[in-house]
Amino acid sequence: MGMWSSLRGRFSLWVGKIFGRRSVKIGIYGPPNVGKTTLANRIIRDWAGEDVGVVSDIPHETRRVKRRKDVKINVDRSSIKLDIVDTPGLATKIDFRDFLSYGLEEEEAKKRAKEAAEGVIESIRWLDDLDGVLLVMDATEDPYTQVNITVIGNMEARRLPMLIVSNKIDLPTASPVKIIEAFPQHTVVPISALKGNNMDTLYDGIYEHFR
């Protein structure tokens, strides 16, 4: 299934290049609270003047896939049209008790945990319908997590084009070099989605990897 999806995606990209009409579907993936929705909002705000989702300090604020079609990004004298797919945070374990420390009542915490688990399943299903992935990591955290390693292995098995986004470089404890050293086989772009730092480099990378 993964190989067929990859071939289908590459054929669709080729058709899009020939006829110049198709948007490239890019999924934004990563663990909770690494800044996926902040990044989606930044890209869409830069090029379409709006936001796609709500940002919160509580994990799993995004619990359903959200898609914004036909976002045109201009790079030098060229452009690429994207469908931005903002996905729920991927996690190997979701426990409702983790939400109680954020002030949620038990009933609301259980509801959020259930929706978050459903969101993880939905995110994985979307991989069969994407042309590429922006994998977001927190530059202040250890990149060697089970989620990061599993996602990268999955992307490689599917042969999906992928850029790693090292987010939160505006924070004093950020160390994007750790991510670069952890995954040298992939292109890593350090940014701050919140502040907009280095977004031009990311847009260049998106154009080069996904056009």
C-alpha positions, 0 to 999 in steps of 0.5 A, a space after each residue: 500500500 505504501 509503495 503504491 501510494 508513493 508511485 501514485 503521488 509521484 505520478 500525480 506530481 508529474 501530471 501537475 507539472 505538465 498541466 500546471 493546475 494541481 496543488 501539492 498536498 503537504 502534511 504537517 506532522 510531529 508530536 504534540 506541542 512542537 508547533 505544527 498548527 503554529 507553522 500551518 498558521 504561519 504559512 497560510 497567514 503569509 500567503 493567504 492572510 488567515 489562520 487554519 487552527 487554534 494554538 494552545 499550551 494544552 497538548 492535543 489542541 488539534 484533534 482533527 485533520 484540518 486542510 487549507 487548499 490552494 495556498 500559493 507560495 512564491 519563490 524567486 520567480 517561480 511558485 508552488 501551490 500547496 494544500 496544507 494539511 495540519 494534523 493532530 499530534 502523534 503520540 505512542 500513549 495518550 492518558 486522560 490523566 495527563 490533561 488534569 494538570 492543565 485544569 481540565 475536569 475529568 470528563 473533559 480530559 477523558 473526552 479530549 484523550 479519546 478525540 486525540 487517539 482518534 486524531 492519531 489514527 486519522 493522521 496516519 490514514 492521511 499518509 496515503 493521500 499526501 505528496 510530502 511531509 513537513 516533520 516538525 521537531 522541537 529544537 529545545 527537546 531531545 530529537 531521539 524520541 520514539 515518535 520521531 524515529 517511527 515517523 521518519 521510518 514510516 516516511 522512508 518506507 513510503 518514499 514520501 518526500 520529507 523536510 524536517 523542520 527544527 522549530 522554536 529556534 527563538 528560545 534560548 535553549 534551542 539546539 537545532 544542530 542536535 536534530 541535524 546530527 540526529 538525522 543527517 540523511 534528511 534536510 533540516 530547516 531551523 525556524 521559529 514559526 511563532 516569530 517567523 524566523 528563517 521562513 524564507 529558507 523553509 519556503 525555498 526548501 518546500 519548493 525544492 523538495 515538493 515541486 
